[in-house]
């Protein structure tokens, strides 16, 4: 009976087209044949053995890597060429064969025995491919570029390796042990999902302690709505490459992200798709959220059981009002933690290749704000300390007060030729830096786009590199 065709649909496909279908073979206790004793064949044989396969290597001669596997007992060696009878009952068959006729013969024999086959580095003879592997067993990640760009696949693997903690495998094994118990005691639905969310939250932290399994089993006896939590995350100056691994993990596990106006789109793109993003930026001279509104929103979300990321440009503990926000959370008994970020002053130093504490030029480093809550320069700054020629000073939010700042430092005796560096939109597409002097600072700021974040560096450490070398020699 012919099958009636379904009517066409304009709805988008649930799955975009795939170049290959990623599948995973369970090879535990199953036979596999490797034809060839070369080093490339040894790598494939080692993978098969690591997956639990009983590997037979058929080859008259063995290279060193394959000999090592045979000596270690990882594979069984038949000192002869392969034959079709060796394929009977195999789960996989692999050959390292450059001769097209011999490769075709191996493929034909494997297909006749209904065995999936792969000829190494010869896609035309392959029914399946080997990808790059990230091993956190029982968590295993496979990466394929469909043979188009193996180096790209290796680069993707390195990225994933850095994101997945080594202890993830231990948590995966623990979850495997608990799976049947959870299925018996918690019905599908919110309670079961909440339990596994609790496991996942722990899985991206430290390795499980000896009591971890018992602690999780206790959650089954007293299922409860997961408690809220706030993580303060430093987004760095703008470039998402500057984020720490812990920051990326926090973004990928957040329910809600409260982000500042200066946080770049590239950083936000690293958050999980389902997370709600709420702009709570505060910028001088622009409509902004009140600090009390931000505090209240954080408290409300955390009390509702949400995992909140408070995403701040730079480092949250440097001129980010994190202290006020943490105090609000403590007042309500809500937990929080902090993931540091690269602050703008450090980004300026890195961009210019400047050591803020070069021993020939600086005895101390000071981070100060150039903007008080009333709009001008803070009156309680220690101007004598800031005018110390052996100090390096980094000024945040000082673009609009740069003229007054320079005048006060000059009046305190700091030389007009004191080196100054200006960094604008650091780590962003419009990044700009300029070296000038204390006397030339107001003009340099005047050439800048005040809509972009600006940080200033003052002190001999910011001298041109050649000048710095001459001073050091002198």
Number of C-alpha atoms within 10 A of each C-alpha: 3 4 5 6 6 6 6 6 7 6 6 7 8 6 6 7 8 8 9 11 10 12 8 9 9 11 18 13 13 16 21 25 29 27 25 24 25 19 16 16 24 25 14 17 27 18 15 24 21 13 16 16 24 21 24 23 27 22 18 14 16 20 15 13 16 25 18 14 18 17 11 10 10 20 25 16 22 14 13 13 13 20 11 13 10 19 23 16 14 21 20 23 24 24 29 21 19 12 8 11 10 12 19 15 12 25 23 16 19 24 15 12 16 15 22 16 23 25 25 19 16 16 13 10 18 17 13 17 18 16 18 19 18 19 15 19 15 15 14 11 16 15 18 22 17 17 15 9 10 15 12 15 20 18 12 16 20 14 12 15 16 10 15 18 17 16 15 23 19 17 26 18 15 18 19 12 12 14 12 10 12 17 11 9 11 16 11 11 8 10 16 17 13 16 20 15 14 15 17 16 13 15 21 19 14 12 16 15 8 8 8 15 15 9 11 17 15 11 13 16 10 8 14 11 12 15 14 20 22 25 20 25 29 27 33 30 29 25 18 20 12 18 22 19 14 17 24 20 18 26 25 17 19 23 21 23 25 20 21 20 15 20 22 19 12 13 21 18 12 16 23 17 12 11 17 13 16 12 15 20 19 15 14 12 7 8 9 13 14 11 15 12 11 18 16 14 14 27 24 14 17 22 17 14 14 19 25 26 30 26 29 29 25 27 23 24 18 20 17 15 12 17 12 13 20 19 13 18 21 13 10 11 11 18 14 17 12 19 21 21 23 19 19 28 24 16 21 26 18 12 15 16 11 17 15 27 15 16 12 14 21 19 14 15 15 16 14 18 17 23 20 13 8 7 12 14 19 14 9 7 12 10 14 12 15 22 21 18 18 19 21 27 26 27 23 20 20 23 26 19 16 23 18 15 21 20 16 16 20 17 13 15 12 19 15 16 15 19 21 26 25 23 26 25 21 23 21 16 9 9 15 16 18 16 18 21 21 24 19 17 25 20 13 19 22 13 9 17 13 12 10 16 19 26 24 26 24 27 27 24 27 28 22 16 13 9 12 17 12 9 13 12 8 6
